[in-house]
Amino acid sequence: MLLALGLLSQGLLGSQAAFAAADCKSYPKEEWASEDTLKEALEAEGYTIKKFKIDGNCYEIYGRNKEGKKVEIYFDMKTLAIVKAIGLKD
């Protein structure tokens, strides 16, 4: 997870089309990672979370990265790996 967050914070992940759905694997709820764990890791990396939700089989956040740019990011609910990241226009 930290590698994925590091790559994201460095801007190495490119923007993707907003209309393409994130394809997250389905897990039983007891296997989901804690929402708080993800929130704390993102905030430690300098992210500001405006909205955090469950979207299908993904955790999804809307917020700003440490550079202040708007982002939409989908995470695997078990591993917290980034499944899809979108840079949004301000």
BELCOR-V490723 format. One record per helix or strand of 3 or more residues. SS is the DSSP state (alpha for helix, beta for strand). FROM is the first residue (numbers start at 1). TO is the last residue. If there is no record, write none. Layout:
# BELCOR-V490723
SS|FROM|TO + SS|FROM|TO
This chain:
# BELCOR-V490723
alpha|2|9 + alpha|29|31 + alpha|35|44 + beta|48|55 + beta|58|64 + beta|70|76 + beta|82|87
